């Protein structure tokens, strides 16, 4: 294989080439349209917004807290058991991890293991 490159015949033309001749003139940035105008145009075009029209319904309370618990514990249970567990947690104002800790403490007391 030859270490020298073959001459393709572009040498002189590429040295004289100036890419700035293709640059577009800078234009002023357009101001952002008003949100009401944008909404009207979108509705006229048939666009359906994905934003909720009303706040989400009241559901289950947010049980997430920063507690230092960092281990995952997954298990399968009957839906009724899970619902009862969550209802106990909600009534007591506990998070799910705290409810599990309370249940384990009660079981240890009952069965004498500690």
C-alpha positions as CSV (number, residue, x, y, z in Angstrom):
1,X,0.0,0.0,0.0
2,X,1.3,3.4,-0.9
3,X,1.7,5.9,2.0
4,X,1.2,8.9,-0.2
5,X,-2.3,10.1,-0.9
6,X,-3.5,10.4,-4.4
7,X,-4.2,13.9,-5.8
8,X,-7.9,14.3,-6.4
9,X,-7.6,17.6,-8.1
10,X,-9.3,19.9,-5.5
11,X,-6.2,21.5,-4.0
12,X,-6.5,25.1,-5.4
13,X,-10.2,25.4,-5.3
14,X,-10.5,24.4,-1.6
15,X,-7.8,26.8,-0.5
16,X,-9.7,29.7,-2.0
17,X,-13.1,28.6,-0.7
18,X,-14.8,30.9,1.8
19,X,-17.8,29.3,3.7
20,X,-18.9,32.8,4.9
21,X,-20.3,33.6,1.5
22,X,-23.1,31.1,2.4
23,X,-23.9,32.6,5.8
24,X,-27.4,34.0,6.2
25,X,-27.8,37.5,7.6
26,X,-28.8,37.5,11.3
27,X,-32.4,38.3,11.9
28,X,-34.0,39.8,15.0
29,X,-35.5,37.1,17.3
30,X,-39.3,37.1,17.2
31,X,-41.1,37.9,20.5
32,X,-42.9,35.0,22.1
33,X,-46.7,35.0,21.4
34,X,-49.2,35.6,24.1
35,X,-50.3,32.3,25.8
36,X,-54.0,33.2,25.1
37,X,-53.3,33.7,21.4
38,X,-51.4,30.5,21.2
39,X,-54.2,28.6,22.9
40,X,-56.8,30.1,20.5
41,X,-54.7,29.2,17.4
42,X,-54.2,25.7,18.7
43,X,-57.9,25.2,19.4
44,X,-58.8,26.5,16.0
45,X,-56.4,24.0,14.4
46,X,-58.0,21.2,16.3
47,X,-55.2,20.6,18.8
48,X,-56.3,18.9,22.0
49,X,-54.4,19.9,25.1
50,X,-53.0,17.1,27.3
51,X,-53.0,19.3,30.3
52,X,-55.7,18.5,32.9
53,X,-58.5,21.0,32.9
54,X,-59.1,20.6,36.6
55,X,-56.9,19.6,39.5
56,X,-56.5,15.8,40.0
57,X,-59.1,14.3,42.3
58,X,-58.2,13.7,45.9
59,X,-56.7,10.2,46.1
60,X,-54.5,8.4,48.5
61,X,-52.3,10.6,50.7
62,X,-48.7,10.9,49.8
63,X,-46.9,8.6,52.2
64,X,-43.3,9.3,51.1
65,X,-41.1,10.7,53.8
66,X,-37.3,10.9,54.3
67,X,-36.7,8.4,57.0
68,X,-33.4,6.8,56.4
69,X,-35.1,3.6,55.3
70,X,-33.2,2.5,52.2
71,X,-33.9,-1.2,51.8
72,X,-36.5,-2.5,49.4
73,X,-39.0,-5.2,50.6
74,X,-41.3,-6.6,48.0
75,X,-43.9,-9.3,48.6
76,X,-47.1,-10.5,47.2
77,X,-50.4,-10.2,49.1
78,X,-54.1,-10.4,48.6
79,X,-55.6,-7.0,47.5
80,X,-57.7,-7.0,50.6
81,X,-54.7,-7.3,52.8
82,X,-52.8,-4.5,51.0
83,X,-55.9,-2.3,51.3
84,X,-56.3,-3.0,55.0
85,X,-52.5,-2.3,55.6
86,X,-52.8,1.0,53.8
87,X,-56.0,1.9,55.7
88,X,-54.2,1.3,59.0
89,X,-51.3,3.4,57.9
90,X,-53.6,6.2,56.8
91,X,-55.6,6.2,60.1
92,X,-52.5,6.3,62.2
93,X,-50.7,8.9,60.0
94,X,-47.8,6.5,59.3
95,X,-45.9,5.8,56.2
96,X,-45.9,2.3,54.9
97,X,-42.4,1.5,56.2
98,X,-43.3,2.8,59.6
99,X,-46.5,0.7,59.6
100,X,-44.4,-2.4,58.8
101,X,-42.0,-1.6,61.6
102,X,-45.0,-1.2,64.0
103,X,-46.5,-4.5,62.9
104,X,-43.2,-6.3,63.3
105,X,-42.7,-4.8,66.8
106,X,-46.3,-6.0,67.8
107,X,-45.6,-9.5,66.4
108,X,-42.3,-9.7,68.4
109,X,-44.1,-8.7,71.6
110,X,-46.9,-11.3,71.0
111,X,-44.5,-14.1,70.2
112,X,-41.8,-13.1,72.7
113,X,-39.0,-12.6,70.2
114,X,-36.8,-9.6,70.5
